[in-house]
């Protein structure tokens, strides 16, 4: 009952902040931006004056798989950045304002407090991800060819695990610091550092969470879920659990130490 009350409070707060309105809309725009703009690029160039005389523009014919990967590419950059920004003050703002002391002075479980925050972001982000990919799927089927509903569900599930790790990283830094800007900087920096390390040591870090998109691409091309994708998703889920556990321990020690 305590966890449910905290979760409902967070969901209501997200609604009052209009995150349930603008965040899915922004994610939808990000997801459909590349597929649509690439399809209509010749018309766009023609409408703004065309190419210089003698110049020839040859564009490849994109497949549905390439089109959905365009959407994931944008979500991996702009989408991740927005997720970091909407989650950077989840706990840090309450620590800075002193609200957290009013909440935890009551017999409130630290685990309930952290996991309710995390779960509210989880529901928000998975809903926005699903809606954005459904819209992308709709345009891909119209413009590029058939992309099955099963493929869409698979992409949403596995890519959602990656975005869940992003919000968990943000929650972890929220538990450490009370400045939202610092939380956003460190969260984004961690994601970038992970990406760089994965590219440099790709032959070693074969199960790095940053390789989920790459293995999703393989899954869509082969029609089968590769073992590497399952292993990488499992490692990512393990990282999520570990970061959540550490967040609870950190917030507990900090709050008990401040009393």
Secondary structure, DSSP 4 states (H G I P E B T S, - for coil): -HHHHHHHHHHHHHHHTTHHHHHHHHHHHHHHHHHHHHHTHHHHHHHTT-PPTT---------HHHHHHHHHHHIIIIIHHHHHHHHTTTTHHHHHHTHHHHHHTSS--HHHHHHHHHHHHHHHHHHHHHHHHHHHHHHHHHHT----HHHHHHHHHHHHHHHHHHHHHHHHHHHH-S-HHHHHHHHHHHHHHHHHHHHHTTTT-TT-GGGHHHHHHHHHHHSS--HHHHHHHHHHHHHHHHHHHHHHHHHHHHHHHT-
